[in-house]
Amino acid sequence: MPTTNARVQVTVDTEFAAALAEIDPAPRSRSRLIRDMALRGVEAEREQRDAERRREAKEFLLKIVRGETDYDPASALAAHAEREASV
């Protein structure tokens, strides 16, 4: 089907073919299946990165609580106010 969007070429090796067959062995549109799988993969990657950021933030807060890192509430408040002013 004609499109103005860029297209990508994907080699369907044995590992990828097995993954496609596992999801849908006889899709109505293989390109749609590949697109959907790519979008789900992006979402999974995003969730993994978000979880890592939350873990790092929690670890930082725990270091503050344990006294392992310096924390100046006034400086944090000023930095927050500066960030909000620039948004």
C-alpha positions as CSV (number, residue, x, y, z in Angstrom):
1,M,0.0,0.0,0.0
2,P,1.5,3.4,-0.9
3,T,2.6,5.6,2.0
4,T,4.5,8.8,2.6
5,N,6.1,7.3,5.7
6,A,9.6,5.8,5.7
7,R,9.8,2.1,5.6
8,V,12.3,-0.3,7.1
9,Q,13.6,-3.6,5.9
10,V,13.7,-6.4,8.5
11,T,15.4,-9.8,7.9
12,V,13.2,-12.6,9.1
13,D,15.9,-15.0,10.5
14,T,15.0,-18.2,12.4
15,E,14.7,-16.5,15.8
16,F,12.5,-13.7,14.5
17,A,10.4,-16.1,12.5
18,A,9.8,-18.2,15.6
19,A,8.8,-15.0,17.5
20,L,6.3,-14.1,14.8
21,A,4.9,-17.6,14.7
22,E,4.5,-17.6,18.5
23,I,2.4,-14.4,18.4
24,D,0.4,-15.2,15.3
25,P,1.4,-18.0,12.9
26,A,-0.9,-16.8,10.2
27,P,-1.4,-13.0,10.5
28,R,-3.6,-11.2,8.1
29,S,-0.8,-8.7,7.7
30,R,2.8,-9.6,8.7
31,S,3.9,-6.0,8.5
32,R,1.1,-5.0,10.9
33,L,2.2,-7.7,13.3
34,I,5.8,-6.6,13.1
35,R,4.7,-3.0,13.7
36,D,2.6,-4.0,16.7
37,M,5.4,-6.0,18.1
38,A,7.8,-3.1,17.8
39,L,5.4,-0.8,19.5
40,R,4.9,-3.2,22.4
41,G,8.7,-3.6,22.6
42,V,9.1,0.1,22.9
43,E,6.5,0.2,25.7
44,A,8.2,-2.6,27.5
45,E,11.6,-0.7,27.2
46,R,10.0,2.5,28.4
47,E,8.5,0.7,31.5
48,Q,11.9,-0.9,32.2
49,R,13.7,2.5,32.1
50,D,11.0,4.1,34.3
51,A,11.4,1.3,36.8
52,E,15.2,1.9,36.8
53,R,14.7,5.6,37.3
54,R,12.4,5.0,40.2
55,R,14.8,2.5,41.7
56,E,17.7,5.0,41.4
57,A,15.5,7.8,42.9
58,K,14.6,5.6,45.8
59,E,18.2,4.6,46.4
60,F,19.2,8.3,46.4
61,L,16.5,9.1,49.0
62,L,17.6,6.2,51.1
63,K,21.2,7.5,51.0
64,I,19.9,10.9,52.3
65,V,17.9,9.2,55.1
66,R,21.0,7.1,56.1
67,G,23.2,10.2,56.0
68,E,25.4,8.8,53.2
69,T,25.0,11.9,51.1
70,D,24.6,15.6,51.8
71,Y,21.2,17.1,51.2
72,D,20.3,20.8,51.6
73,P,16.5,21.3,51.6
74,A,16.8,25.0,50.9
75,S,19.0,24.4,47.8
76,A,16.6,21.7,46.6
77,L,13.7,24.1,47.0
78,A,15.5,26.8,45.1
79,A,16.4,24.4,42.3
80,H,12.8,23.2,42.1
81,A,11.5,26.8,41.9
82,E,14.1,27.6,39.2
83,R,13.0,24.6,37.2
84,E,9.3,25.5,37.5
85,A,10.0,29.1,36.4
86,S,11.7,27.9,33.2
87,V,8.8,25.6,32.2
